[in-house]
Amino acid sequence: MKQYQPLYLKYRPQTLSELVGQEVVSKTLTNAINYNKIVHAYLFCGPRGTGKTSSARILAKSLNCEKGVTADPCGKCLSCESIAQGNSLDVIEIDAASHRKVEDAEDLINRVNLATYGSRYKIYIIDEVHMLTDHAFNALLKTLEEPPKNVIFILATTEEYKVIPTIISRCQKLDFKSVSQKDLASRVLEITKKEKINIDDTIVNFISKRSNGCMRDAVSLLDQISVLQVEDKKIEPKEVFELFGTVDRMTLFK
């Protein structure tokens, strides 16, 4: 029996053009790639579920794609596939929440000088970077300021105010914003057509409002709601409201 792939993973953006609600970020990174203006350190800030880690992986694929540096990576070469699967030897993802000590930072610094395993760039993606201790931040400072050639750091955080100013000053900062209800609804409708999920506008509006600007939450809610569908029959709003323990606004007003 084939294992089910959650929709939020299946429909994760694979190119910068697929990012929803982050036009400025998409344009900035696309132009940086097209005009060869890639900097050595980026700081992606913004609410959860808005595309920070996805964008970091897309940037990594764009820089290491076997068909060349491109804003539209092929997604099929060995480099693109290994990055998408999270097992690339040259794209290292680190969760700062569980690697926050100065010893972890020193270990990273010691590995930075190692040559790549055949890729153009060695890229370090540090998620939830605000979780690092002050000592770990200070250990990273010099390396962030002057990293070895072909090494790029991409830091991501939901709490920018916890990142020390000296780190921020050494990065190019990009701000991700909450996704608008209109963009959320549009993306949800797009997925329902591809997955043949039969819902009406009432449920689409419910999903876009309940997800509070978080694309990942919107797609996860749709995934949960899709389980209610029996064959091709339309899912009723009443079933959805019962599933989430809420009520229709008209019923409430009555």
Salt bridges, closest charged atoms under 4 A:
ASP90 OD1 - LYS122 NZ 3.66
GLU93 OE2 - ARG57 NE 2.71
ASP107 OD2 - ARG111 NE 3.52
GLU128 OE1 - HIS130 ND1 3.46
GLU145 OE1 - ARG170 NH2 3.62
GLU146 OE1 - LYS142 NZ 3.90
GLU159 OE2 - HIS130 NE2 3.63
GLU159 OE1 - LYS162 NZ 2.79
GLU160 OE2 - LYS173 NZ 3.50
ASP175 OD2 - LYS173 NZ 3.04
GLU190 OE2 - ARG187 NH1 2.92
GLU190 OE2 - LYS194 NZ 3.46
GLU195 OE2 - LYS10 NZ 2.76
ASP217 OD2 - ARG48 NH2 2.76
